[in-house]
Amino acid sequence: MRMKIFLILIILLGFILRFWQLGANPISIDWDEASLGYNAYSLLKTAKDEYGTFLPTSFRSFGDYKPPLYTYLSVIPVYVFGLNEFSIRFISALLGSFTIIVSYYLLKELFPDKSAIFYLLCILFLAVSPWHIQFSRVAFEANIALFFLICAILFFLKGLKKGRYFSISSVFFALSLYSYHSPRLIIPLLIPGLVLIYRKEIRNKIGLYLLSVLILFLLAFPIIKEFSSSVSARFGSVSVVNPNERLGASIQAMELDQKRGDFLGKLMHNRRIVYGREVLAGYLDHFNFDFLFLTGDAPGRHHAASMGMLYFWDLPFILLGVFYLLLKIDKSVKVLFLWFLIAPIASAFTTGTPHAVRALFYLPTYQIFTAFGVIKLVELLKLRFAKKSAIVVLLFVFFLFILNFFYYLHMYYIHTPIEYASWWQYGYKQVVEEVNKLEASRSKVIVTYHYDQPYIYFLFYKKIDPSWYQQNWGHGEIMRSERKFGKYEFRNLDWKEDEKLTDVILVGTPDEIPENASGIVKNIHFPDGTVAFRIVAR
């Protein structure tokens, strides 16, 4: 009974950490969130995306072709709560909270001989994980993909006992594929690994397992069919294996080696070796100490200020847990390490490593390692120290954990909204509000593209009729730095030319519109007091 109470309290804590001030922190929606939200709104109103495609299997968005599931799921909260910051983040926070629950049941399947305290520690560490909280509070597709992947592994393990669960596992694997791009590389490696580890158990249920394989193939077929077009375009835009960026340098180096008669040099500059080095470097980046424990990755949207993806407190327990598990390798441990080693592979093939979003699928392996480390520490203390001494050490460790946890909350809620506001494209909501007050008396509104994708904020916050927009977005190639519809024009400003315009509203950055420019009606400030936008009405 006491353990059930602790379980409920941990789950409740997880919900609170993911839903508290959800619409207000992060301080603004980023352009991807705005795109997911408006396309969900467009589906709700017209059953089409912003470009007029009927029930798409991927969303064109900014030309990055987002997987469809998050947008479809968001139709429900957008209908219930309206199109706003809370509604578009709701699905991520809900499934992020549910991830804690399904992880508990996964642990019971994966490590059935462990104590209830071990299960509770694992989900407690997941509930308070900076990495998981960060992406559960933002409309990131990776977060719901993680939920479905954990469900898939859970039902795969249950299928080893009752084969009918294999088919349910296949459904969840497919849902993960439709949620985010990374599982499309992770799952084809994970499933064969699981089959290899549990080949004897699967052999006894081979018919039901093959049926589940067929189900997964049929469900994933639209993705496979589409891969050669929109999905491959997305992969090409972020892939480190990009001939345009890497192959030219490789060819030049090989030509130089050929002139010198350097056979070994030609071998080492072969494009396969070049790409292999890049992928390996990207993979190893995800074990970077700074990334994990000190500063996180480069984008400020991916972590709290002055925080890594994990608590610094976790480090000794992760090391102790890994060491302990390597001494007792069984099938469950093999699954854990298979998961852990595969998790960053998809991110390794892309630019900008380490990347916290694409490598989110590490979770909850780090939390499991930490829990094993804590359990092992308790065992060692019992063996080597008197009871009172052991209690003192444990209380000190607990104090460090609480201190690290409250430091994270302080940085997340107090400092991050100020220090990282620009990463969240803060100011667009305020710009739309000001433009709404002025635009009726002007024939044109020109908004800078300096902070990228401004048009989506006008669609989102003005709730522009999707039927109208589908007819007026331009119907051509997507220009990354220029958009037009109605009286709105989105491009970078050239003040020498644009200051001559009349009957217009100009929205630009301080670099584009001088401080002493005539006609400034409003300065939009970042929370730290610096100017984000200047609005000119002429």
C-alpha positions as CSV (number, residue, x, y, z in Angstrom):
1,M,0.0,0.0,0.0
2,R,2.8,2.4,0.9
3,M,4.6,1.8,-2.4
4,K,1.3,2.5,-4.3
5,I,1.1,5.8,-2.5
6,F,4.7,6.7,-3.5
7,L,3.9,5.6,-7.1
8,I,0.9,7.9,-7.3
9,L,2.8,10.8,-5.7
10,I,5.6,10.4,-8.3
11,I,3.2,10.3,-11.2
12,L,1.4,13.4,-9.8
13,L,4.8,15.2,-9.5
14,G,5.5,14.3,-13.1
15,F,2.1,15.7,-14.2
16,I,2.7,18.9,-12.3
17,L,6.2,19.5,-13.7
18,R,4.9,19.1,-17.2
19,F,1.6,21.1,-16.9
20,W,2.4,23.9,-14.5
21,Q,2.4,27.2,-16.4
22,L,2.5,25.2,-19.7
23,G,1.2,28.0,-21.8
24,A,3.5,30.6,-20.3
25,N,6.8,28.8,-20.0
26,P,8.6,28.4,-22.3
27,I,8.0,32.1,-22.8
28,S,6.9,31.9,-26.4
29,I,6.1,29.2,-29.0
30,D,8.8,28.7,-31.5
31,W,8.1,28.5,-35.3
32,D,7.7,24.7,-35.3
33,E,5.1,24.9,-32.5
34,A,3.2,27.6,-34.4
35,S,3.3,25.5,-37.6
36,L,2.0,22.4,-35.8
37,G,-0.7,24.5,-34.2
38,Y,-1.9,26.3,-37.3
39,N,-1.9,23.1,-39.3
40,A,-4.0,21.4,-36.6
41,Y,-6.4,24.3,-36.8
42,S,-6.4,24.0,-40.6
43,L,-7.2,20.3,-40.3
44,L,-10.0,21.0,-37.8
45,K,-11.6,23.6,-40.1
46,T,-11.0,22.1,-43.6
47,A,-9.4,18.6,-43.2
48,K,-6.4,20.1,-45.2
49,D,-3.0,21.4,-44.2
50,E,-2.1,25.1,-44.8
51,Y,-1.2,24.4,-48.4
52,G,-4.5,22.7,-49.2
53,T,-3.3,19.1,-49.1
54,F,-6.1,16.8,-48.0
55,L,-5.2,14.7,-44.9
56,P,-1.5,14.6,-45.6
57,T,0.8,11.9,-44.4
58,S,3.5,14.5,-43.9
59,F,3.1,18.2,-43.4
60,R,5.0,20.4,-45.8
61,S,5.4,23.2,-43.2
62,F,8.6,25.2,-44.0
63,G,9.7,22.6,-46.6
64,D,10.9,20.3,-43.8
65,Y,8.0,17.9,-44.1
66,K,7.0,17.2,-40.5
67,P,5.7,13.7,-39.6
68,P,1.9,13.9,-39.3
69,L,0.9,12.3,-35.9
70,Y,1.5,15.3,-33.6
71,T,-0.6,17.6,-35.8
72,Y,-3.5,15.1,-36.0
73,L,-3.5,14.5,-32.3
74,S,-3.5,18.3,-31.6
75,V,-6.8,18.8,-33.5
76,I,-8.5,17.6,-30.3
77,P,-7.0,20.1,-27.8
78,V,-7.2,22.9,-30.4
79,Y,-10.9,22.1,-30.7
80,V,-11.4,22.0,-26.9
81,F,-9.1,24.9,-25.8
82,G,-8.8,27.0,-29.0
83,L,-5.7,27.8,-30.9
84,N,-3.2,29.0,-28.3
85,E,0.1,28.1,-26.6
86,F,-1.5,25.7,-24.1
87,S,-3.5,23.7,-26.7
88,I,-0.5,23.1,-29.0
89,R,1.7,21.9,-26.1
90,F,-1.1,19.8,-24.5
91,I,-0.4,16.5,-26.3
92,S,3.3,16.7,-25.5
93,A,2.7,17.3,-21.8
94,L,0.0,14.6,-21.6
95,L,2.0,11.9,-23.4
96,G,5.2,13.0,-21.6
97,S,3.3,12.4,-18.3
98,F,2.0,9.1,-19.6
99,T,5.6,8.1,-20.4
100,I,6.4,8.0,-16.7
101,I,3.5,5.5,-16.2
102,V,4.3,3.2,-19.1
103,S,8.0,3.3,-18.1
104,Y,7.0,1.9,-14.8
105,Y,5.3,-1.1,-16.4
106,L,8.2,-1.5,-18.9
107,L,10.7,-1.8,-16.0
108,K,8.5,-4.5,-14.4
109,E,8.7,-6.5,-17.6
110,L,12.3,-5.8,-18.3
111,F,13.6,-6.4,-14.8
112,P,10.9,-8.6,-13.1
113,D,13.1,-9.7,-10.3
114,K,14.0,-6.1,-9.0
115,S,12.4,-4.5,-5.9
116,A,9.6,-2.0,-5.9
117,I,12.1,0.6,-4.7
118,F,14.1,0.2,-7.9
119,Y,11.0,0.8,-10.1
120,L,10.0,3.9,-8.1
121,L,13.6,5.3,-8.3
122,C,13.6,4.9,-12.0
123,I,10.4,6.7,-12.7
124,L,11.2,9.3,-10.0
125,F,14.4,10.2,-11.9
126,L,12.4,10.3,-15.2
127,A,9.7,12.4,-13.7
128,V,12.2,15.1,-12.6
129,S,14.6,14.6,-15.6
130,P,15.5,18.0,-17.1
131,W,15.8,16.4,-20.5
132,H,12.3,14.9,-20.4
133,I,10.6,17.9,-18.8
134,Q,12.1,20.2,-21.4
135,F,10.5,18.3,-24.3
136,S,7.3,17.4,-22.5
137,R,6.6,21.1,-22.1
138,V,7.0,22.0,-25.8
139,A,5.3,20.8,-28.9
140,F,8.2,18.5,-30.0
141,E,7.2,15.5,-32.1
142,A,10.2,13.5,-30.6
143,N,8.5,13.5,-27.2
144,I,5.4,11.6,-28.3
145,A,7.6,9.3,-30.5
146,L,9.4,8.4,-27.3
147,F,6.1,7.5,-25.6
148,F,5.1,5.2,-28.5
149,L,8.5,3.6,-28.7
150,I,8.4,2.8,-24.9
151,C,4.9,1.3,-25.4
152,A,6.2,-0.7,-28.3
153,I,9.0,-2.2,-26.3
154,L,6.7,-2.9,-23.4
155,F,4.3,-4.9,-25.5
156,F,7.1,-6.6,-27.3
157,L,8.3,-7.9,-24.0
158,K,4.7,-8.9,-23.0
159,G,4.5,-10.7,-26.4
160,L,7.3,-13.0,-25.3
161,K,4.8,-14.4,-22.8
162,K,1.6,-14.0,-24.7
163,G,2.1,-13.8,-28.4
164,R,-1.0,-11.7,-29.2
165,Y,0.8,-8.6,-27.7
166,F,3.3,-8.6,-30.6
167,S,0.6,-7.1,-32.9
168,I,0.0,-4.3,-30.3
169,S,3.7,-3.7,-30.2
170,S,3.7,-3.3,-34.0
171,V,1.0,-0.7,-33.8
172,F,3.0,1.3,-31.3
173,F,6.2,1.0,-33.4
174,A,4.2,2.3,-36.4
175,L,2.9,5.2,-34.3
176,S,6.4,6.1,-33.4
177,L,7.4,6.1,-37.0
178,Y,4.6,8.5,-37.8
179,S,5.6,10.8,-34.9
180,Y,9.2,11.8,-35.7
181,H,12.0,11.1,-38.1
182,S,14.6,9.6,-35.7
183,P,12.6,6.3,-35.0
184,R,12.8,5.6,-38.8
185,L,16.5,4.9,-38.3
186,I,16.3,3.6,-34.7
187,I,13.5,1.1,-35.0
188,P,15.0,-0.9,-38.0
189,L,18.1,-1.5,-35.7
190,L,16.2,-2.0,-32.5
191,I,13.8,-4.7,-33.7
192,P,16.4,-7.0,-35.1
193,G,18.4,-6.6,-31.9
194,L,15.4,-7.5,-29.8
195,V,14.7,-10.5,-32.0
196,L,18.3,-11.7,-31.7
197,I,18.3,-11.4,-27.9
198,Y,15.0,-13.2,-27.5
199,R,15.2,-15.5,-30.6
200,K,14.4,-18.7,-28.5
201,E,11.2,-17.2,-27.0
202,I,10.1,-15.8,-30.4
203,R,10.7,-19.2,-32.1
204,N,7.9,-20.7,-29.9
205,K,5.5,-17.9,-31.1
206,I,6.8,-17.5,-34.6
207,G,3.3,-17.4,-36.2
208,L,2.1,-14.5,-34.1
209,Y,5.4,-12.7,-34.4
210,L,5.4,-12.9,-38.3
211,L,1.8,-11.6,-38.2
212,S,3.0,-8.6,-36.2
213,V,5.8,-8.0,-38.7
214,L,3.3,-8.0,-41.5
215,I,1.1,-5.5,-39.6
216,L,4.1,-3.2,-39.0
217,F,5.0,-3.4,-42.7
218,L,1.5,-2.5,-43.8
219,L,1.2,0.3,-41.4
220,A,4.6,1.7,-42.3
221,F,4.1,1.3,-46.0
222,P,3.0,4.9,-46.7
223,I,6.2,6.1,-45.0
224,I,8.3,3.7,-47.1
225,K,6.5,4.8,-50.3
226,E,7.0,8.5,-49.4
227,F,10.6,8.2,-48.4
228,S,11.9,8.8,-51.9
229,S,10.3,12.3,-52.0
230,S,9.4,14.4,-49.0
231,V,11.0,12.3,-46.3
232,S,14.3,12.1,-48.2
233,A,14.2,15.8,-48.8
234,R,14.0,16.3,-45.1
235,F,16.9,13.9,-44.5
236,G,18.9,15.6,-47.1
237,S,18.5,19.0,-45.5
238,V,19.9,17.9,-42.1
239,S,22.1,14.9,-43.1
240,V,25.9,15.0,-42.5
241,V,26.1,12.6,-45.4
242,N,25.6,15.4,-47.9
243,P,27.5,15.3,-51.1
244,N,27.1,19.1,-51.7
245,E,28.9,19.8,-48.4
246,R,31.4,17.0,-48.1
247,L,32.1,15.3,-51.4
248,G,33.8,18.3,-53.1
249,A,36.5,18.6,-50.4
250,S,37.0,14.8,-50.6
251,I,37.5,14.9,-54.4
252,Q,40.0,17.7,-54.2
253,A,42.0,15.9,-51.6
254,M,42.0,12.7,-53.7
255,E,43.1,14.6,-56.8
256,L,46.0,16.0,-54.8
257,D,46.9,12.5,-53.5
258,Q,46.8,11.2,-57.0
259,K,49.2,13.9,-58.2
260,R,51.6,12.9,-55.4
261,G,51.1,9.2,-56.0
262,D,49.9,8.8,-52.5
263,F,47.8,5.6,-52.6
264,L,47.1,5.6,-48.8
265,G,46.0,9.2,-49.0
266,K,43.5,8.4,-51.8
267,L,42.1,5.6,-49.6
268,M,41.7,7.8,-46.5
269,H,40.0,10.6,-48.5
270,N,37.5,8.2,-50.0
271,R,34.1,9.6,-49.5
272,R,33.0,6.5,-47.6
273,I,35.8,7.1,-45.1
274,V,35.0,10.8,-44.9
275,Y,31.3,10.1,-44.3
276,G,32.1,7.4,-41.8
277,R,34.3,9.7,-39.8
278,E,31.6,12.4,-39.7
279,V,29.0,9.9,-38.6
280,L,31.3,8.4,-35.9
281,A,32.2,11.9,-34.6
282,G,28.5,12.8,-34.5
283,Y,27.7,9.6,-32.6
284,L,30.4,10.1,-30.0
285,D,29.4,13.8,-29.6
286,H,26.3,12.5,-27.7
287,F,28.5,11.1,-24.9
288,N,30.1,14.6,-24.5
289,F,30.4,15.6,-20.8
290,D,29.4,19.2,-21.4
291,F,26.3,18.2,-23.4
292,L,25.1,15.7,-20.8
293,F,26.0,17.5,-17.5
294,L,27.0,21.1,-18.0
295,T,25.7,23.1,-20.9
296,G,23.5,20.9,-23.1
297,D,23.5,21.4,-26.9
298,A,23.8,24.6,-28.8
299,P,20.1,25.6,-29.3
300,G,18.7,27.3,-26.2
301,R,15.3,25.8,-26.9
302,H,16.6,22.4,-25.9
303,H,17.6,22.9,-22.2
304,A,17.4,25.3,-19.3
305,A,20.0,28.0,-18.9
306,S,23.3,26.7,-17.4
307,M,22.0,23.2,-17.4
308,G,23.0,20.0,-19.2
309,M,20.6,17.4,-20.3
310,L,21.0,15.5,-17.1
311,Y,21.7,16.5,-13.5
312,F,25.3,16.7,-12.5
313,W,24.3,14.6,-9.5
314,D,23.5,11.8,-11.9
315,L,27.1,11.3,-13.1
316,P,28.6,9.1,-10.3
317,F,25.5,6.9,-10.2
318,I,25.3,6.4,-13.9
319,L,29.0,5.3,-13.9
320,L,28.3,3.0,-10.9
321,G,25.2,1.6,-12.4
322,V,26.9,0.9,-15.8
323,F,29.8,-0.8,-14.0
324,Y,27.4,-2.9,-11.9
325,L,25.3,-4.0,-14.9
326,L,28.4,-4.9,-17.0
327,L,29.3,-7.5,-14.3
328,K,25.9,-9.2,-14.6
329,I,24.9,-9.3,-18.2
330,D,21.7,-11.1,-18.9
331,K,19.0,-10.6,-21.5
332,S,17.4,-7.7,-19.8
333,V,20.8,-5.9,-19.5
334,K,21.5,-6.6,-23.2
335,V,18.2,-4.9,-24.1
336,L,19.1,-1.9,-22.0
337,F,22.5,-1.5,-23.6
338,L,21.1,-2.2,-27.1
339,W,18.6,0.6,-26.5
340,F,21.3,2.9,-25.0
341,L,23.8,2.4,-27.9
342,I,21.2,2.7,-30.7
343,A,19.5,5.8,-29.3
344,P,21.9,8.5,-30.7
345,I,22.4,6.8,-34.1
346,A,19.8,8.8,-35.9
347,S,21.2,12.0,-34.6
348,A,24.7,10.9,-35.6
349,F,23.8,11.1,-39.3
350,T,22.7,14.7,-39.0
351,T,24.4,18.1,-38.6
352,G,24.6,20.0,-35.4
353,T,25.6,17.2,-33.1
354,P,25.1,16.6,-30.3
355,H,21.4,17.2,-30.7
356,A,19.1,16.8,-27.7
357,V,15.9,16.3,-29.7
358,R,17.0,13.7,-32.1
359,A,18.8,11.8,-29.2
360,L,15.8,12.0,-26.8
361,F,15.4,8.3,-27.3
362,Y,18.2,7.7,-24.7
363,L,15.5,8.1,-22.1
364,P,14.9,6.4,-19.8
365,T,18.1,4.5,-20.1
366,Y,20.1,7.1,-18.2
367,Q,17.5,7.1,-15.4
368,I,17.7,3.3,-15.2
369,F,21.5,3.4,-14.9
370,T,21.2,6.1,-12.1
371,A,18.7,3.9,-10.2
372,F,21.0,0.9,-10.4
373,G,23.8,3.1,-9.2
374,V,21.8,4.3,-6.2
375,I,20.7,0.8,-5.3
376,K,24.3,-0.4,-5.5
377,L,25.5,2.5,-3.3
378,V,23.0,1.5,-0.6
379,E,24.2,-2.1,-0.8
380,L,27.8,-1.1,-0.5
381,L,27.0,1.2,2.5
382,K,25.2,-1.6,4.3
383,L,28.2,-3.9,3.8
384,R,31.0,-1.5,4.8
385,F,29.6,1.0,7.2
386,A,27.6,1.0,10.4
387,K,23.9,1.8,10.0
388,K,24.1,5.3,11.3
389,S,27.1,6.1,9.0
390,A,25.2,4.7,6.1
391,I,22.2,6.8,6.9
392,V,24.3,10.0,7.1
393,V,25.8,9.3,3.7
394,L,22.4,8.6,2.1
395,L,21.0,11.8,3.6
396,F,23.9,13.8,2.2
397,V,23.3,12.2,-1.3
398,F,19.6,13.0,-1.0
399,F,20.4,16.6,-0.1
400,L,22.6,17.0,-3.2
401,F,19.8,15.6,-5.3
402,I,17.3,18.0,-3.9
403,L,19.7,20.9,-4.3
404,N,20.4,20.0,-7.9
405,F,16.6,19.6,-8.6
406,F,15.7,23.0,-7.1
407,Y,18.6,24.6,-8.9
408,Y,17.2,23.3,-12.1
409,L,13.7,24.6,-11.3
410,H,15.2,28.0,-10.5
411,M,17.1,28.1,-13.8
412,Y,14.1,26.9,-15.8
413,Y,11.5,29.2,-14.4
414,I,13.5,32.3,-13.5
415,H,16.6,32.6,-15.7
416,T,15.7,30.7,-18.9
417,P,12.7,32.9,-19.9
418,I,15.0,35.9,-19.7
419,E,18.3,34.5,-21.1
420,Y,16.9,32.4,-23.8
421,A,13.9,34.4,-25.0
422,S,15.4,35.0,-28.4
423,W,15.7,31.3,-29.0
424,W,12.0,31.0,-28.6
425,Q,11.3,33.8,-31.1
426,Y,9.9,36.0,-28.4
427,G,8.1,39.1,-29.6
428,Y,6.1,37.8,-32.5
429,K,2.9,37.6,-30.4
430,Q,3.4,41.2,-29.3
431,V,4.1,42.3,-32.9
432,V,0.9,40.7,-34.1
433,E,-1.1,42.5,-31.3
434,E,0.4,45.9,-32.3
435,V,-0.1,45.3,-36.0
436,N,-3.7,44.4,-35.4
437,K,-4.2,47.9,-33.9
438,L,-2.7,49.7,-36.9
439,E,-3.3,47.6,-40.1
440,A,-6.8,48.7,-40.9
441,S,-5.5,52.2,-41.9
442,R,-2.6,50.9,-44.0
443,S,-2.5,49.1,-47.3
444,K,0.6,47.0,-46.6
445,V,2.4,45.3,-43.7
446,I,6.1,44.3,-44.2
447,V,7.6,42.1,-41.5
448,T,11.3,41.2,-41.3
449,Y,12.5,37.6,-41.9
450,H,15.5,38.2,-39.6
451,Y,14.2,35.8,-36.9
452,D,12.9,33.3,-39.5
453,Q,9.3,32.2,-40.4
454,P,7.4,35.3,-39.3
455,Y,4.4,34.4,-41.5
456,I,3.4,31.4,-39.3
457,Y,2.9,33.7,-36.3
458,F,0.5,35.9,-38.1
459,L,-1.5,32.8,-39.2
460,F,-1.4,31.4,-35.7
461,Y,-2.2,34.5,-33.6
462,K,-4.7,36.1,-36.1
463,K,-6.3,32.7,-36.6
464,I,-6.5,33.4,-40.3
465,D,-9.2,31.4,-42.1
466,P,-7.4,28.3,-43.4
467,S,-9.8,28.1,-46.4
468,W,-8.8,31.6,-47.5
469,Y,-5.1,31.0,-46.8
470,Q,-5.1,27.8,-48.8
471,Q,-6.1,29.9,-51.8
472,N,-3.8,32.8,-51.2
473,W,-0.4,31.4,-50.0
474,G,1.2,31.8,-53.4
475,H,1.2,28.3,-54.9
476,G,4.8,27.9,-55.8
477,E,8.2,27.0,-54.4
478,I,8.7,27.8,-50.7
479,M,11.1,30.7,-50.2
480,R,12.9,30.4,-46.9
481,S,13.5,34.2,-46.7
482,E,10.3,35.6,-48.3
483,R,6.5,35.0,-48.1
484,K,3.5,37.0,-49.2
485,F,-0.3,36.7,-48.7
486,G,-3.0,39.4,-48.7
487,K,-1.5,42.7,-47.5
488,Y,1.3,41.0,-45.7
489,E,4.8,40.8,-47.0
490,F,7.6,38.9,-45.1
491,R,11.2,39.7,-46.0
492,N,14.3,41.4,-44.6
493,L,14.2,45.2,-44.7
494,D,16.5,47.5,-46.6
495,W,16.0,50.7,-44.7
496,K,17.5,53.0,-47.4
497,E,14.7,51.9,-49.7
498,D,12.0,50.9,-47.3
499,E,12.0,54.3,-45.4
500,K,10.6,55.8,-48.7
501,L,7.5,53.7,-48.5
502,T,4.2,55.2,-47.5
503,D,0.8,53.8,-46.4
504,V,2.7,50.9,-44.8
505,I,3.6,49.3,-41.5
506,L,7.2,48.2,-41.2
507,V,8.3,45.6,-38.6
508,G,12.1,45.2,-38.3
509,T,15.0,44.5,-36.0
510,P,17.2,47.3,-34.4
511,D,19.8,46.5,-37.1
512,E,17.2,47.2,-39.8
513,I,15.4,50.2,-38.4
514,P,17.5,52.9,-36.8
515,E,16.7,54.1,-33.3
516,N,16.0,57.7,-34.6
517,A,13.8,56.6,-37.5
518,S,10.7,58.6,-38.0
519,G,7.3,57.0,-37.5
520,I,8.3,54.5,-34.8
521,V,5.1,53.7,-32.9
522,K,6.4,50.8,-30.7
523,N,9.5,49.0,-29.6
524,I,9.0,45.4,-28.7
525,H,11.6,44.4,-26.0
526,F,13.0,41.0,-25.0
527,P,12.6,40.3,-21.3
528,D,16.2,41.4,-20.7
529,G,15.3,44.9,-21.9
530,T,17.0,44.8,-25.3
531,V,14.9,45.7,-28.4
532,A,13.6,42.8,-30.4
533,F,11.5,44.6,-32.9
534,R,10.7,48.2,-34.0
535,I,7.4,49.0,-35.6
536,V,7.1,51.9,-37.9
537,A,3.8,53.2,-39.3
538,R,3.8,55.6,-42.3
